[in-house]
Amino acid sequence: MKIYKGNLIIKKGDDTSKYKDLEKITGDLSIYSNAELKADKLESVGGCLSINSNAELKALKSVGGYLSIYSNAELKADKLESV
């Protein structure tokens, strides 16, 4: 299982391809404006999930903290069961 320990911040211009196989984030996940994250294997965010831009997290099942979606951002998370 690929785990990111701590808080992960995604900003415009970041190379997010290194996170495509990520399965768990122990802290918060923040996706800022004009940034995109496609992490099809990510199942769990231990902290809060804050989205200011589009995110495709098809395997996401749980968020340990709050979930915030700002502006015209879109979250694709078909398997999300609990926040």
Residue, then its C-alpha position, 0 to 999 in steps of 0.5 A: m500500500k502506498i501511503y503519504k504520511g502527513n499533509l499533502i498540498i497540490k498546487k498549479g504546476d505540481d507534477t501529480s503523476k507521482y501520486k497516481d498509485l497513492e492509496k492513503i494519506t494520513g493527514d489533510l489533502s488540499i487541492y488548490s485552484n487550477a490544480e488537478l489530481k487524479a488518484d484512482k487508488l486513493e481510498s482514505v484521507g485521514g484528515c480533512l479534504s479541501i478542494n478548490s479545483n477538480a479532483e478525480l478520486k474514484a476509490l475514495k471511501s472515507v475522509g477522517g475530517y471535514l470535506s470542503i468543496y469551493s468555487n466551481a470545483e468538482l469531486k468525482a468520488d463514486k465510492l465515498e461512504s463516510v466523512 
